[in-house]
């Protein structure tokens, strides 16, 4: 469980900056080579940063939602497997106890007959 939480935290930390920096870098380079004036270039880059932060946060929420759903499914499957194992084990224990009781019963009857 601890490993999945660490992985989840790592993914959350890297998703937004990766999307924002890569997309904004592409736009900044493109507008720089198109020889935009500095004021317009800065305005375009700042607006693209704001836009891509919003997009990155949306994607981050989607990815974290999918990870939470998958984690819940895994936990449910694990709980179901444990429940099935618990159901199987008491039956085996009851049959073993039943055999032990029948052995002791037969010994008592045998002792009485002797």
Secondary structure, 3 states (H helix, E strand, C coil): CHHHHHHHHHHHHHHHHHHHHHHHHHHHHHHHHCCCCHHHHHHHHHHHHHHHHHHHHHHHHHHHHHHHHHHHHHHHHHHHHHHHHHHHHHHHHHHHHHHHHHHHHHHHHHHHHC
